[in-house]
Amino acid sequence: MNVLVINSGSSSFKYQLIDMNTEASLCSGLVERIGETQGKLTHKVMPGTAEEKKFTVEQPFPDHVAGMKTVVDILTDPERGVIKDKSEIHAIGHRVVQGGETFSKSVVVDSVVRAAIHDNIPLAPLHNPANLSGIEVAQELFPGVPSVAVFDTEFHQTMPAKAYLYPLPTSLYKELKIRRYGFHGTSHRFVTKQAAKFLGKKADEVNLVTCHLGNGCSMAAVKNGQCIDTSMGMTPLAGLMMGTRCGDIDPAILPFLAENKGLTIKEIDAILNKESGLKGVCGMNDMRDIHTARLEKGDDKAQLAFEMFCYRIKQYIGAYIATVGPIDAVVFTAGVGENDEYMRAEVCKDMEHLGIEIDLEENNTRRGVARSISKGGKVQVLIIPTNEELEIAQATVDVLKG
């Protein structure tokens, strides 16, 4: 069974075709600059393998339909394609950012589901319209092929009210659904299942703190395989310090900025989302550049940004251990989580009292597979490569089977 996974943005979309009999990625790609005078399609065959082949196509893509038609042509190309005909695509899995309280699991898309995704646009005004557009394009080009919506928020819908409600007037929750939703749910769910396998436990028995750390960062407290708390909130701005997002700050800073700098709400929102975090502190939001600056050039701002980033992760680990109780493992995943040995060492330093101790030699070695970097502590420290596309494909298959 071949599943096409689509992650649609406002002016771009990512795709990946996965053979679910082997769970191998046949190809993946990115179509970007949709609607501009010149678009770009980057396509990889057998991505992530020694046999990977990559090529690009530069041409105008006036809309998502045009982009997807070009992708279909490439997938079925006699020389470069990986399938003979688009009928070999048996299902399509869509990443949808915000399911609100409407969706606690993945669902086959029909008119009711499309309407519900549309109703949740106020909670994700930048993402849900684009996700919905991707669904509509797929249904137009693949008539009769089931589309399944997989929501970033669904893994976090097991949080109890004491974790997801904010201490605001209840009327605001009832009227506007202001609450904690959490994001990166497909990643947290994927690594939770992989951690359970690694530890030889059933998925509903494992207790974890999962750390999805990239340009966007979030953490989850997982008890008996279910999320009971997560760091992101009603929006992806809350929680950890990130590449360009501030994470948790004193909310009174917002009116203070408005009064003292004459900034509008939109201007403040742009600062918090695009000019803060690592970038706000040191001017850089790529951790590789930050390490070069602090280690080779003695850049004090880069060093401070690194320390602040790690400090907040350490704080959340402590809080979530207190929340979950005895845990089996702390899991690091995503681009920074999987590849930044300096960050992991700093976060785990002086955590022996919580049963966390890492082997620095193993930590400093990159292997690209699920592994433990622990050094005899009661709590395992795991590095597990995430695969959100595969998780979406697995959820798609599960929905269609069940």
JOCOR-V79392 format. One record per residue. N is the residue number from 1. PHI is phi in whole degrees, -180 to 180 (none if undefined). Layout:
BEGIN
N,PHI  N,PHI
END
This chain:
BEGIN
1,none  2,-100  3,-117  4,-94  5,-100  6,-124  7,-124  8,-97  9,-109  10,-69  11,-130  12,-161  13,-156  14,-100  15,-145  16,-154  17,-105  18,-121  19,-84  20,-77  21,-71  22,-117  23,60  24,-96  25,-81  26,-79  27,-165  28,-151  29,-172  30,-140  31,-107  32,-134  33,62  34,-66  35,90  36,-91  37,-65  38,-138  39,-102  40,-142  41,-120  42,-110  43,-124  44,-123  45,-99  46,52  47,-62  48,82  49,-112  50,-66  51,-95  52,-56  53,-122  54,-133  55,-150  56,-125  57,-128  58,-115  59,-164  60,-68  61,-122  62,-62  63,-156  64,-65  65,-62  66,-61  67,-63  68,-68  69,-62  70,-65  71,-61  72,-61  73,-61  74,-71  75,-60  76,-107  77,-61  78,-58  79,-99  80,-104  81,-77  82,-115  83,-136  84,-84  85,-150  86,-66  87,-66  88,-81  89,-92  90,-95  91,-161  92,-128  93,-103  94,-114  95,-77  96,-123  97,-67  98,-122  99,-102  100,56  101,-89  102,-72  103,-123  104,-109  105,-155  106,-69  107,-143  108,-69  109,-81  110,-135  111,-63  112,-67  113,-66  114,-59  115,-65  116,-68  117,-62  118,-64  119,-64  120,-90  121,-57  122,-58  123,-83  124,-148  125,-65  126,-88  127,-103  128,-61  129,-59  130,-67  131,-62  132,-65  133,-62  134,-62  135,-64  136,-65  137,-64  138,-63  139,-69  140,-73  141,-87  142,-126  143,-62  144,88  145,-88  146,-66  147,-105  148,-122  149,-92  150,-117  151,-99  152,-59  153,-91  154,-67  155,-62  156,-89  157,-74  158,-87  159,-63  160,-75  161,-58  162,-64  163,-95  164,-93  165,-83  166,-95  167,-78  168,-116  169,-53  170,-56  171,-61  172,-69  173,-68  174,-66  175,-83  176,-115  177,59  178,-76  179,-166  180,-82  181,-112  182,80  183,-142  184,59  185,-62  186,-66  187,-69  188,-61  189,-69  190,-61  191,-72  192,-63  193,-66  194,-68  195,-65  196,-60  197,-62  198,-61  199,-86  200,71  201,-119  202,-73  203,-60  204,-90  205,-117  206,-90  207,-117  208,-143  209,-118  210,-104  211,-122  212,-93  213,-124  214,-140  215,-69  216,-101  217,-132  218,-153  219,-131  220,-137  221,-97  222,-118  223,-120  224,52  225,79  226,-117  227,-73  228,-115  229,-167  230,-152  231,-82  232,-71  233,-119  234,-65  235,-131  236,-74  237,-80  238,-80  239,98  240,-70  241,-67  242,-128  243,-59  244,-128  245,-101  246,-77  247,74  248,-66  249,-141  250,-63  251,-63  252,-71  253,-63  254,-65  255,-65  256,-62  257,-66  258,-62  259,-77  260,-97  261,-115  262,67  263,-87  264,-84  265,-58  266,-65  267,-68  268,-65  269,-59  270,-65  271,-63  272,-67  273,-92  274,-119  275,-124  276,-112  277,62  278,-58  279,-62  280,-65  281,-80  282,-128  283,86  284,-130  285,-121  286,-98  287,-64  288,-65  289,-66  290,-65  291,-64  292,-61  293,-67  294,-81  295,-88  296,-102  297,-116  298,66  299,-73  300,-66  301,-66  302,-65  303,-64  304,-64  305,-60  306,-62  307,-66  308,-63  309,-59  310,-69  311,-60  312,-70  313,-65  314,-61  315,-59  316,-68  317,-60  318,-61  319,-64  320,-76  321,-64  322,-64  323,-77  324,-79  325,96  326,-53  327,-112  328,-86  329,-162  330,-103  331,-113  332,-104  333,-148  334,76  335,-53  336,-77  337,-59  338,-82  339,-116  340,-104  341,-69  342,-65  343,-63  344,-61  345,-64  346,-68  347,-63  348,-87  349,-66  350,60  351,-113  352,-60  353,-67  354,-104  355,83  356,-110  357,-150  358,-112  359,-86  360,-64  361,-66  362,-67  363,-60  364,-83  365,-102  366,-99  367,-125  368,75  369,-133  370,-64  371,-161  372,-101  373,-117  374,-74  375,-130  376,79  377,-73  378,-68  379,-104  380,-69  381,-114  382,-113  383,-111  384,-128  385,-59  386,-83  387,-150  388,-66  389,-65  390,-65  391,-62  392,-65  393,-65  394,-63  395,-64  396,-62  397,-63  398,-60  399,-63  400,-70  401,-77  402,-98
END
